[in-house]
Amino acid sequence: MEMRPLGSTGIAVSLLGLGTVKFGRNEGVKYPRGFDLPDDKAVVALLEQARVLGINLLDTAPAYGSSEERIGALLPGRREDWVIVTKAGEDFQAGRSSFDFSPAAIRASVERSLRRLRTDYLDAVLLHSDGIGEDGDRFLPAAEALAGLKGQGKLRATGFSGKTVAGALKLLSCVDVLMVTYNPGQRDEAAVVAAAAQAGKGILVKKALASGHVADPARALAEAAALPGVSSIVVGTLSADNLRRNAEAVAGADGRGEGHG
């Protein structure tokens, strides 16, 4: 698996990252088919397969139900062999999301993630935007809170996972990493990737497979991987076979990646 720099953070990440929303949440998701949450044995097997494939980046969030807690309890190997990216600002309980981007809430979220993930540091924490007011100053205090926590050694990199081009460009100078949407049906954030690359920021791609709705997954993954400035493409799946095919796709191999991102 190709390793790429996460911008100027000093962190090396696998070109394919494993999204873990399906580890802990199956309500209010946009996949084409429903699914049961995996048992512990299945989670460990998938994490072991990721490690065999050379995948080191795991993407999680408080809004992903029990995902953080399960990673903390089940992560194989040494902590330093993994790059754990989580988020702050969104929670999901009783079937509904709630958002709080106040500095106090961001700090509390990071402390909770540290406990759930059973680690004394997080590799990156991204603000989990609700898409409201991204082009204004709404998220700047939260970004400052993350920077303060980085200064305390609780996280290695700060970031923003937004929903608009304007929002990503607004936060570009305030964080180390941006998570953007890029797939055959939504390519407008390619401009963000270019700007981030010029500024030395890391770029994580989400929804490269449009939550499982892309007609040609392998081609979509290869296209995202070839976009200059992309650090890693985060794709969620519970299938070891799909994970392997997705890894082949980002490496430019033949075959069809059939995961869901």
Beta strands, then each sheet from edge to edge (+ up, - down):
strand 1: 3-5
strand 2: 12-14
strand 3: 16-19
strand 4: 57-59
strand 5: 83-88
strand 6: 90-93
strand 7: 96-99
strand 8: 124-128
strand 9: 158-161
strand 10: 177-181
strand 11: 202-206
strand 12: 232-236
sheet 1: 1+ 2-
sheet 2: 3+ 4+ 5+ 8+ 9+ 10+ 11+ 12+ 3+
sheet 3: 6+ 7-
end
